[in-house]
């Protein structure tokens, strides 16, 4: 079975991807997308780029929710101290 490769994907495999940040999860974790071929990547706990799959998407959603709750709690604490 032969896979169909697009010209953009072939260009990326030769020249390299042009990753741009598509989504900021928290201060350390980003989701990246290649502007040429659309390949999506994220960084793992070791800081390495890994393909964005369902597992890493769920992890990123959980990290984002935890960061949001932590920021909200910090804001409430700060407000309580100022009152």
Backbone atoms as SQL, in Angstrom:
CREATE TABLE atoms (id INTEGER PRIMARY KEY, chain TEXT, resi INTEGER, resn TEXT, atom TEXT, x REAL, y REAL, z REAL);
INSERT INTO atoms VALUES
  (1, 'A', 1, 'UNK', 'N', 0.844, -1.173, 0.000),
  (2, 'A', 1, 'UNK', 'CA', 0.000, 0.000, 0.000),
  (3, 'A', 1, 'UNK', 'C', 0.889, 1.235, 0.000),
  (4, 'A', 2, 'UNK', 'N', 0.597, 2.168, -0.859),
  (5, 'A', 2, 'UNK', 'CA', 1.393, 3.365, -1.021),
  (6, 'A', 2, 'UNK', 'C', 0.658, 4.559, -0.446),
  (7, 'A', 3, 'UNK', 'N', 1.354, 5.367, 0.325),
  (8, 'A', 3, 'UNK', 'CA', 0.745, 6.559, 0.897),
  (9, 'A', 3, 'UNK', 'C', 0.861, 7.722, -0.078),
  (10, 'A', 4, 'UNK', 'N', -0.153, 8.583, -0.061),
  (11, 'A', 4, 'UNK', 'CA', -0.119, 9.776, -0.890),
  (12, 'A', 4, 'UNK', 'C', 0.522, 10.911, -0.103),
  (13, 'A', 5, 'UNK', 'N', 1.630, 11.422, -0.597),
  (14, 'A', 5, 'UNK', 'CA', 2.303, 12.530, 0.042),
  (15, 'A', 5, 'UNK', 'C', 2.055, 13.801, -0.757),
  (16, 'A', 6, 'UNK', 'N', 1.807, 14.877, -0.065),
  (17, 'A', 6, 'UNK', 'CA', 1.614, 16.141, -0.755),
  (18, 'A', 6, 'UNK', 'C', 2.974, 16.769, -1.016),
  (19, 'A', 7, 'UNK', 'N', 2.987, 17.717, -1.901),
  (20, 'A', 7, 'UNK', 'CA', 4.219, 18.417, -2.230),
  (21, 'A', 7, 'UNK', 'C', 4.735, 19.189, -1.022),
  (22, 'A', 8, 'UNK', 'N', 3.810, 19.753, -0.236),
  (23, 'A', 8, 'UNK', 'CA', 4.207, 20.507, 0.949),
  (24, 'A', 8, 'UNK', 'C', 4.861, 19.599, 1.984),
  (25, 'A', 9, 'UNK', 'N', 4.293, 18.401, 2.169),
  (26, 'A', 9, 'UNK', 'CA', 4.859, 17.459, 3.131),
  (27, 'A', 9, 'UNK', 'C', 6.235, 16.987, 2.663),
  (28, 'A', 10, 'UNK', 'N', 6.397, 16.799, 1.364),
  (29, 'A', 10, 'UNK', 'CA', 7.692, 16.391, 0.826),
  (30, 'A', 10, 'UNK', 'C', 8.713, 17.505, 1.024),
  (31, 'A', 11, 'UNK', 'N', 8.287, 18.735, 0.850),
  (32, 'A', 11, 'UNK', 'CA', 9.163, 19.885, 1.061),
  (33, 'A', 11, 'UNK', 'C', 9.615, 19.941, 2.520),
  (34, 'A', 12, 'UNK', 'N', 8.696, 19.691, 3.432),
  (35, 'A', 12, 'UNK', 'CA', 9.023, 19.700, 4.860),
  (36, 'A', 12, 'UNK', 'C', 10.001, 18.579, 5.213),
  (37, 'A', 13, 'UNK', 'N', 9.853, 17.429, 4.577),
  (38, 'A', 13, 'UNK', 'CA', 10.747, 16.323, 4.894),
  (39, 'A', 13, 'UNK', 'C', 12.161, 16.594, 4.390),
  (40, 'A', 14, 'UNK', 'N', 12.303, 17.420, 3.367),
  (41, 'A', 14, 'UNK', 'CA', 13.624, 17.744, 2.823),
  (42, 'A', 14, 'UNK', 'C', 14.228, 18.952, 3.543),
  (43, 'A', 15, 'UNK', 'N', 13.472, 20.028, 3.595),
  (44, 'A', 15, 'UNK', 'CA', 13.974, 21.292, 4.144),
  (45, 'A', 15, 'UNK', 'C', 13.809, 21.360, 5.652),
  (46, 'A', 16, 'UNK', 'N', 12.697, 20.875, 6.150),
  (47, 'A', 16, 'UNK', 'CA', 12.394, 20.951, 7.575),
  (48, 'A', 16, 'UNK', 'C', 11.106, 21.720, 7.785),
  (49, 'A', 17, 'UNK', 'N', 10.494, 21.501, 8.922),
  (50, 'A', 17, 'UNK', 'CA', 9.215, 22.139, 9.231),
  (51, 'A', 17, 'UNK', 'C', 9.418, 23.568, 9.682),
  (52, 'A', 18, 'UNK', 'N', 8.382, 24.374, 9.508),
  (53, 'A', 18, 'UNK', 'CA', 8.359, 25.756, 9.984),
  (54, 'A', 18, 'UNK', 'C', 7.268, 25.840, 11.045),
  (55, 'A', 19, 'UNK', 'N', 7.626, 25.450, 12.283),
  (56, 'A', 19, 'UNK', 'CA', 6.642, 25.401, 13.355),
  (57, 'A', 19, 'UNK', 'C', 6.350, 26.790, 13.905),
  (58, 'A', 20, 'UNK', 'N', 5.071, 27.038, 14.141),
  (59, 'A', 20, 'UNK', 'CA', 4.614, 28.264, 14.781),
  (60, 'A', 20, 'UNK', 'C', 3.689, 27.875, 15.918),
  (61, 'A', 21, 'UNK', 'N', 3.695, 28.676, 16.981),
  (62, 'A', 21, 'UNK', 'CA', 2.850, 28.377, 18.132),
  (63, 'A', 21, 'UNK', 'C', 1.389, 28.572, 17.741),
  (64, 'A', 22, 'UNK', 'N', 0.612, 27.510, 17.887),
  (65, 'A', 22, 'UNK', 'CA', -0.806, 27.579, 17.547),
  (66, 'A', 22, 'UNK', 'C', -1.675, 27.686, 18.793),
  (67, 'A', 23, 'UNK', 'N', -1.144, 27.218, 19.932),
  (68, 'A', 23, 'UNK', 'CA', -1.938, 27.221, 21.166),
  (69, 'A', 23, 'UNK', 'C', -0.992, 27.209, 22.360),
  (70, 'A', 24, 'UNK', 'N', -1.208, 28.125, 23.294),
  (71, 'A', 24, 'UNK', 'CA', -0.407, 28.163, 24.516),
  (72, 'A', 24, 'UNK', 'C', -1.200, 27.449, 25.613),
  (73, 'A', 25, 'UNK', 'N', -0.658, 26.361, 26.116),
  (74, 'A', 25, 'UNK', 'CA', -1.322, 25.577, 27.153),
  (75, 'A', 25, 'UNK', 'C', -1.054, 26.204, 28.519),
  (76, 'A', 26, 'UNK', 'N', 0.203, 26.415, 28.838),
  (77, 'A', 26, 'UNK', 'CA', 0.608, 27.138, 30.050),
  (78, 'A', 26, 'UNK', 'C', 1.961, 27.770, 29.758),
  (79, 'A', 27, 'UNK', 'N', 2.676, 28.199, 30.786),
  (80, 'A', 27, 'UNK', 'CA', 3.934, 28.907, 30.548),
  (81, 'A', 27, 'UNK', 'C', 5.030, 28.025, 29.963),
  (82, 'A', 28, 'UNK', 'N', 4.897, 26.724, 30.083),
  (83, 'A', 28, 'UNK', 'CA', 5.945, 25.812, 29.603),
  (84, 'A', 28, 'UNK', 'C', 5.535, 24.925, 28.439),
  (85, 'A', 29, 'UNK', 'N', 4.263, 24.768, 28.217),
  (86, 'A', 29, 'UNK', 'CA', 3.774, 23.819, 27.206),
  (87, 'A', 29, 'UNK', 'C', 3.060, 24.574, 26.088),
  (88, 'A', 30, 'UNK', 'N', 3.439, 24.265, 24.870),
  (89, 'A', 30, 'UNK', 'CA', 2.845, 24.880, 23.687),
  (90, 'A', 30, 'UNK', 'C', 2.416, 23.801, 22.706),
  (91, 'A', 31, 'UNK', 'N', 1.433, 24.133, 21.894),
  (92, 'A', 31, 'UNK', 'CA', 1.085, 23.292, 20.748),
  (93, 'A', 31, 'UNK', 'C', 1.559, 24.043, 19.517),
  (94, 'A', 32, 'UNK', 'N', 2.278, 23.340, 18.668),
  (95, 'A', 32, 'UNK', 'CA', 2.880, 23.940, 17.490),
  (96, 'A', 32, 'UNK', 'C', 2.258, 23.343, 16.236),
  (97, 'A', 33, 'UNK', 'N', 2.246, 24.125, 15.170),
  (98, 'A', 33, 'UNK', 'CA', 1.711, 23.654, 13.897),
  (99, 'A', 33, 'UNK', 'C', 2.647, 24.126, 12.787),
  (100, 'A', 34, 'UNK', 'N', 2.972, 23.246, 11.857),
  (101, 'A', 34, 'UNK', 'CA', 3.817, 23.615, 10.724),
  (102, 'A', 34, 'UNK', 'C', 2.985, 24.462, 9.763),
  (103, 'A', 35, 'UNK', 'N', 3.536, 25.611, 9.387),
  (104, 'A', 35, 'UNK', 'CA', 2.797, 26.502, 8.503),
  (105, 'A', 35, 'UNK', 'C', 2.753, 25.974, 7.067),
  (106, 'A', 36, 'UNK', 'N', 3.616, 25.027, 6.737),
  (107, 'A', 36, 'UNK', 'CA', 3.658, 24.485, 5.375),
  (108, 'A', 36, 'UNK', 'C', 2.731, 23.284, 5.202),
  (109, 'A', 37, 'UNK', 'N', 2.902, 22.275, 6.075),
  (110, 'A', 37, 'UNK', 'CA', 2.164, 21.020, 5.871),
  (111, 'A', 37, 'UNK', 'C', 1.046, 20.795, 6.882),
  (112, 'A', 38, 'UNK', 'N', 1.015, 21.580, 7.981),
  (113, 'A', 38, 'UNK', 'CA', -0.051, 21.445, 8.961),
  (114, 'A', 38, 'UNK', 'C', 0.199, 20.392, 10.028),
  (115, 'A', 39, 'UNK', 'N', 1.402, 19.825, 10.088),
  (116, 'A', 39, 'UNK', 'CA', 1.715, 18.818, 11.111),
  (117, 'A', 39, 'UNK', 'C', 1.698, 19.489, 12.483),
  (118, 'A', 40, 'UNK', 'N', 1.044, 18.829, 13.457),
  (119, 'A', 40, 'UNK', 'CA', 0.917, 19.385, 14.793),
  (120, 'A', 40, 'UNK', 'C', 1.833, 18.659, 15.762),
  (121, 'A', 41, 'UNK', 'N', 2.496, 19.447, 16.602),
  (122, 'A', 41, 'UNK', 'CA', 3.420, 18.911, 17.590),
  (123, 'A', 41, 'UNK', 'C', 3.169, 19.603, 18.921),
  (124, 'A', 42, 'UNK', 'N', 3.655, 18.999, 19.982),
  (125, 'A', 42, 'UNK', 'CA', 3.631, 19.593, 21.315),
  (126, 'A', 42, 'UNK', 'C', 4.906, 19.170, 22.011),
  (127, 'A', 43, 'UNK', 'N', 5.197, 19.792, 23.154),
  (128, 'A', 43, 'UNK', 'CA', 6.368, 19.345, 23.890),
  (129, 'A', 43, 'UNK', 'C', 5.933, 18.492, 25.073),
  (130, 'A', 44, 'UNK', 'N', 6.759, 17.502, 25.408),
  (131, 'A', 44, 'UNK', 'CA', 6.430, 16.601, 26.509),
  (132, 'A', 44, 'UNK', 'C', 7.093, 17.085, 27.788),
  (133, 'A', 45, 'UNK', 'N', 7.072, 16.276, 28.836),
  (134, 'A', 45, 'UNK', 'CA', 7.612, 16.702, 30.133),
  (135, 'A', 45, 'UNK', 'C', 9.123, 16.895, 30.093),
  (136, 'A', 46, 'UNK', 'N', 9.790, 16.343, 29.100),
  (137, 'A', 46, 'UNK', 'CA', 11.232, 16.487, 28.966),
  (138, 'A', 46, 'UNK', 'C', 11.611, 17.648, 28.051),
  (139, 'A', 47, 'UNK', 'N', 10.619, 18.338, 27.490),
  (140, 'A', 47, 'UNK', 'CA', 10.883, 19.466, 26.604),
  (141, 'A', 47, 'UNK', 'C', 11.107, 19.076, 25.153),
  (142, 'A', 48, 'UNK', 'N', 10.922, 17.805, 24.848),
  (143, 'A', 48, 'UNK', 'CA', 11.108, 17.325, 23.473),
  (144, 'A', 48, 'UNK', 'C', 9.829, 17.520, 22.672),
  (145, 'A', 49, 'UNK', 'N', 9.970, 17.780, 21.380),
  (146, 'A', 49, 'UNK', 'CA', 8.795, 17.884, 20.509),
  (147, 'A', 49, 'UNK', 'C', 8.305, 16.490, 20.161),
  (148, 'A', 50, 'UNK', 'N', 7.009, 16.280, 20.352),
  (149, 'A', 50, 'UNK', 'CA', 6.382, 15.001, 20.041),
  (150, 'A', 50, 'UNK', 'C', 5.121, 15.275, 19.222),
  (151, 'A', 51, 'UNK', 'N', 4.716, 14.331, 18.378),
  (152, 'A', 51, 'UNK', 'CA', 3.487, 14.524, 17.608),
  (153, 'A', 51, 'UNK', 'C', 2.277, 14.673, 18.523),
  (154, 'A', 52, 'UNK', 'N', 1.398, 15.595, 18.186),
  (155, 'A', 52, 'UNK', 'CA', 0.194, 15.833, 18.979),
  (156, 'A', 52, 'UNK', 'C', -0.842, 14.769, 18.630),
  (157, 'A', 53, 'UNK', 'N', -1.097, 13.875, 19.582),
  (158, 'A', 53, 'UNK', 'CA', -2.109, 12.837, 19.387),
  (159, 'A', 53, 'UNK', 'C', -3.165, 12.998, 20.474),
  (160, 'A', 54, 'UNK', 'N', -4.112, 12.089, 20.545),
  (161, 'A', 54, 'UNK', 'CA', -5.196, 12.186, 21.529),
  (162, 'A', 54, 'UNK', 'C', -4.677, 12.207, 22.960),
  (163, 'A', 55, 'UNK', 'N', -3.671, 11.403, 23.221),
  (164, 'A', 55, 'UNK', 'CA', -3.115, 11.330, 24.579),
  (165, 'A', 55, 'UNK', 'C', -2.547, 12.675, 25.010),
  (166, 'A', 56, 'UNK', 'N', -1.714, 13.271, 24.165),
  (167, 'A', 56, 'UNK', 'CA', -1.110, 14.554, 24.511),
  (168, 'A', 56, 'UNK', 'C', -2.138, 15.682, 24.495),
  (169, 'A', 57, 'UNK', 'N', -3.171, 15.580, 23.658),
  (170, 'A', 57, 'UNK', 'CA', -4.239, 16.580, 23.672),
  (171, 'A', 57, 'UNK', 'C', -4.965, 16.589, 25.009),
  (172, 'A', 58, 'UNK', 'N', -5.270, 15.410, 25.537),
  (173, 'A', 58, 'UNK', 'CA', -5.939, 15.312, 26.841),
  (174, 'A', 58, 'UNK', 'C', -5.036, 15.829, 27.958),
  (175, 'A', 59, 'UNK', 'N', -3.753, 15.495, 27.891),
  (176, 'A', 59, 'UNK', 'CA', -2.805, 15.989, 28.891),
  (177, 'A', 59, 'UNK', 'C', -2.745, 17.511, 28.840),
  (178, 'A', 60, 'UNK', 'N', -2.679, 18.076, 27.648),
  (179, 'A', 60, 'UNK', 'CA', -2.615, 19.532, 27.502),
  (180, 'A', 60, 'UNK', 'C', -3.884, 20.202, 28.010),
  (181, 'A', 61, 'UNK', 'N', -5.041, 19.603, 27.758),
  (182, 'A', 61, 'UNK', 'CA', -6.297, 20.169, 28.264),
  (183, 'A', 61, 'UNK', 'C', -6.317, 20.166, 29.784),
  (184, 'A', 62, 'UNK', 'N', -5.837, 19.086, 30.391),
  (185, 'A', 62, 'UNK', 'CA', -5.786, 18.998, 31.848),
  (186, 'A', 62, 'UNK', 'C', -4.809, 20.020, 32.421),
  (187, 'A', 63, 'UNK', 'N', -3.655, 20.173, 31.795),
  (188, 'A', 63, 'UNK', 'CA', -2.677, 21.158, 32.253),
  (189, 'A', 63, 'UNK', 'C', -3.231, 22.574, 32.156),
  (190, 'A', 64, 'UNK', 'N', -3.951, 22.857, 31.078),
  (191, 'A', 64, 'UNK', 'CA', -4.522, 24.188, 30.909),
  (192, 'A', 64, 'UNK', 'C', -5.567, 24.468, 31.989),
  (193, 'A', 65, 'UNK', 'N', -6.398, 23.483, 32.285),
  (194, 'A', 65, 'UNK', 'CA', -7.434, 23.635, 33.307),
  (195, 'A', 65, 'UNK', 'C', -6.799, 23.836, 34.685),
  (196, 'A', 66, 'UNK', 'N', -5.754, 23.085, 34.992),
  (197, 'A', 66, 'UNK', 'CA', -5.061, 23.240, 36.273),
  (198, 'A', 66, 'UNK', 'C', -4.427, 24.624, 36.387),
  (199, 'A', 67, 'UNK', 'N', -3.819, 25.098, 35.321),
  (200, 'A', 67, 'UNK', 'CA', -3.199, 26.428, 35.334),
  (201, 'A', 67, 'UNK', 'C', -4.259, 27.505, 35.525),
  (202, 'A', 68, 'UNK', 'N', -5.419, 27.339, 34.893),
  (203, 'A', 68, 'UNK', 'CA', -6.506, 28.314, 35.031),
  (204, 'A', 68, 'UNK', 'C', -6.996, 28.352, 36.472),
  (205, 'A', 69, 'UNK', 'N', -7.186, 27.182, 37.083),
  (206, 'A', 69, 'UNK', 'CA', -7.649, 27.129, 38.471),
  (207, 'A', 69, 'UNK', 'C', -6.616, 27.725, 39.426),
  (208, 'A', 70, 'UNK', 'N', -5.342, 27.459, 39.181),
  (209, 'A', 70, 'UNK', 'CA', -4.285, 27.993, 40.034),
  (210, 'A', 70, 'UNK', 'C', -4.248, 29.522, 39.935),
  (211, 'A', 71, 'UNK', 'N', -4.398, 30.051, 38.740),
  (212, 'A', 71, 'UNK', 'CA', -4.398, 31.495, 38.546),
  (213, 'A', 71, 'UNK', 'C', -5.604, 32.137, 39.218),
  (214, 'A', 72, 'UNK', 'N', -6.753, 31.479, 39.130),
  (215, 'A', 72, 'UNK', 'CA', -7.968, 31.988, 39.752),
  (216, 'A', 72, 'UNK', 'C', -7.818, 32.001, 41.274),
  (217, 'A', 73, 'UNK', 'N', -7.260, 30.938, 41.844),
  (218, 'A', 73, 'UNK', 'CA', -7.058, 30.865, 43.290),
  (219, 'A', 73, 'UNK', 'C', -6.069, 31.924, 43.751),
  (220, 'A', 74, 'UNK', 'N', -5.025, 32.153, 42.958),
  (221, 'A', 74, 'UNK', 'CA', -4.041, 33.168, 43.303),
  (222, 'A', 74, 'UNK', 'C', -4.676, 34.557, 43.282),
  (223, 'A', 75, 'UNK', 'N', -5.546, 34.825, 42.314),
  (224, 'A', 75, 'UNK', 'CA', -6.224, 36.114, 42.221),
  (225, 'A', 75, 'UNK', 'C', -7.169, 36.316, 43.405),
  (226, 'A', 76, 'UNK', 'N', -7.887, 35.265, 43.795),
  (227, 'A', 76, 'UNK', 'CA', -8.792, 35.365, 44.942),
  (228, 'A', 76, 'UNK', 'C', -8.015, 35.594, 46.235),
  (229, 'A', 77, 'UNK', 'N', -6.890, 34.937, 46.389),
  (230, 'A', 77, 'UNK', 'CA', -6.054, 35.118, 47.576),
  (231, 'A', 77, 'UNK', 'C', -5.516, 36.534, 47.650),
  (232, 'A', 78, 'UNK', 'N', -5.080, 37.019, 46.518),
  (233, 'A', 78, 'UNK', 'CA', -4.556, 38.385, 46.449),
  (234, 'A', 78, 'UNK', 'C', -5.654, 39.399, 46.785),
  (235, 'A', 79, 'UNK', 'N', -6.837, 39.169, 46.274),
  (236, 'A', 79, 'UNK', 'CA', -7.971, 40.055, 46.540),
  (237, 'A', 79, 'UNK', 'C', -8.332, 40.029, 48.028),
  (238, 'A', 80, 'UNK', 'N', -8.330, 38.846, 48.631),
  (239, 'A', 80, 'UNK', 'CA', -8.677, 38.693, 50.037),
  (240, 'A', 80, 'UNK', 'C', -7.677, 39.398, 50.948),
  (241, 'A', 81, 'UNK', 'N', -6.408, 39.395, 50.543),
  (242, 'A', 81, 'UNK', 'CA', -5.377, 40.057, 51.337),
  (243, 'A', 81, 'UNK', 'C', -5.480, 41.574, 51.244),
  (244, 'A', 82, 'UNK', 'N', -5.970, 42.079, 50.125),
  (245, 'A', 82, 'UNK', 'CA', -6.093, 43.527, 49.926),
  (246, 'A', 82, 'UNK', 'C', -7.340, 44.098, 50.567),
  (247, 'A', 83, 'UNK', 'N', -8.316, 43.264, 50.882),
  (248, 'A', 83, 'UNK', 'CA', -9.563, 43.753, 51.464),
  (249, 'A', 83, 'UNK', 'C', -9.472, 43.917, 52.940);
